[in-house]
């Protein structure tokens, strides 16, 4: 059950929106009336595999991750979402079917949530949001396709370099275990790879 708390800090969300559409003051306030705030602790779950994803989640501070697990418990991280990023199980959000992803918090985080029901209202009441969320969906599709091709065609070192390019703010904040689960190798393999190549940045905090 979500506990919602008041916040005055919608600046990051409005900045993201302003990169693609321009809102009048009354449109901003109308949109924000549909936005809910949730604060979560490190390792707290937002979504479990098999649950229906009812919310699009914007990370106001902190960081989330989405992932799947195999039968041996190995994590395959699909996405990190540091502050300023959106995250969710898009398949579940769109189809309203149970999802395949788990989403949890890597650090204490503040999220801005908008439900699927309220998204549909926003599309009708402020039509320019159709363009904004279409851009997000297109970027998500491109990112998913790019990641799939990288996993098929690139060596582990190249996938690590792609991680560093995509998430520069996380390089010195998350553990090798998390990075390994993102690029699809074991933590031991990643550790050996980083030690073999001094040009590759291996300065990580020990965060589980």
N, C-alpha and C positions, 0 to 999 in steps of 0.2 A: 504494500500500500504506500503510495507516494505521500510525503509530507511536503507541502508547498510553503515557501517562505517569501516574504516581500523583498524586493530588490529595487534599487534605483539605477543599477548599472546595466542599461541596455545598449550602451554605446557601441560595443563590439559587434553586436548583432545588426544594429542600424548601419554601421560602417560596411559590413558585408553586403547588406541589401543595396546600399547606395552605389556600389560598384557596378550594378546592373540596371537598377531602376531608380527613379527619383520620386520620392513620396512627399505629398503635402503634409503639413503638421497634423491635420485631422486624420489623414490616412495612417500616419505613424501611430497615433494614439489608438486608433481603431484596431490596427493589427496587434499592437502590444496588449490590448485588452484580452486577446486570445492566448497570450503567452503565459505559461506557468513556470515557476522557479522551483528547482529541486536541488538540494545540497546532498551530496553523497560522500561517504567515507571511502578511503582506500580499500580495495577488494570487494566493495559492495556491488551486487549485481543489479543491473537495470533490466536485463532480459536473459532468460534461459532458453536453451534449445527446446522447441516444442511449444513455446508460448507465442501468442499473437502479439506482434509489435503494433501498439496503438499510437505511438508518438514519434515524430521527427525530433531529434535531440541536437541542440546547438551547445557546444562546450564554451561556456563563458570564462571558466578558469579550470586548471587541472588538466586531466587527460583520461580518455576512455580508450578501450580497445574492443574490437569485435573478432571473434574466432570460432573455429569448430574444433572438435576433439575426435581422435580415432579411438578404436576399441582398447588401445593400450594407454590411453590417457595423454597422448602427445598432442600438444596445441598447434594449430595452424592459424596464425594470426592473419586476418584479411586486411584489417585497417587499424591504424592508430588515429585517434582524434584529439590532438592538442587543442589549446584554446583557439577559438575562431573557426573551428571545423564543425561540420554537421556529421552525424552518424545515426545509423539505424539499420534494421533488417528490411531493406527496400522491398524484397519479395513479399514478406509478410505484411508490411505496411500497405502495399498496393492491393494485394489479393485478399487480405484479411484472413489468410490461412496461417496455421502454425509455422513458425520460422525455423531455420536451421542454425542460426547464429546464437552465440552467447555474447553478451555485452556487459563489461564490468569496468570499474574505475581503477586505474593504475595509481592515482593519487587522490587525496581529498579534492573534490571537484564541485563546481557550481554549474548547473545546466539550465538552459532555457528550452522548455518543451512546448510543442504545439501538437495537439491531437489530430488524428486523421479527420475526425468530424469537423473540427475548427478549420483545418486546411481547406476542406470543401467549401466552407462558408467564406473564407478569405478569397478563394478563387472567384466566387460569385460577386462578393461585395466590393472587392478591390481588384478588378480584372488584371491589372499590371503584374500582380503576383504570379499569374500563370507563367509569365515570361521568366521571372526570377527562379521559380522552382523548376521550370523546364531546363534552365541553364544548369542548375545543380544536378538534375537527373542525367543530363548529357555528360557532364563532367564525371559523374559517378560511373557511367557506362564506359567512358573512355579509360578511366583509371582501372576499372575491372579488367577490360580487354588488354590493356598494357601490362598489368600484373601477370595475367595468364600467359602472355607471350614471353615475358621476361623469365618466368618460371620454367618455360619449355626450352628457351634458347640461350640463356645466359648462365655463365659459371657462377659459383657461389660468391666469389670476390666481386664480380660485376653486380650481382643482386645486392650485395652489401653496399656498394657504392651508390646504387639507385636508392636504397634506404636512406643513406646520408643526404642525398640530394633532396629527397621528398620530405624528410623530417629533420631538418638541420637543428631545430630546437630541442630534439630528443636525444641527440647523440651522447651527451654527457649526463643524461637524466635517467635512463633506463638500463637494465642489466643486459648482459650478453645473452642470457636465457631468453629474454623477450625478443631481442633482435634475431636470434637463431630461429625462433618460432615464426618470425615474419619472413625470413628469407628461405626457410625450408631446410635447415640443417640442424644437427645436434649442437648444443652449447660447447661440447668438447671439440667438435670440428671447427666451429667458429673461433674458439680460443687459439687453437693451433694455427689457423689461417692468419689471425691478426698478429701473432707473435713471429710468424715467418716473414711478414711484410711490414717493416717499420714505417712505411709510407702511409699505411692505413691507420686511422685514428682508433685506438682501442682504450680510450680513457672513459670508463663507465663507472657510475656509482653502483654500489651493490644493492639493487632494488629488486625484490622478488616479483 
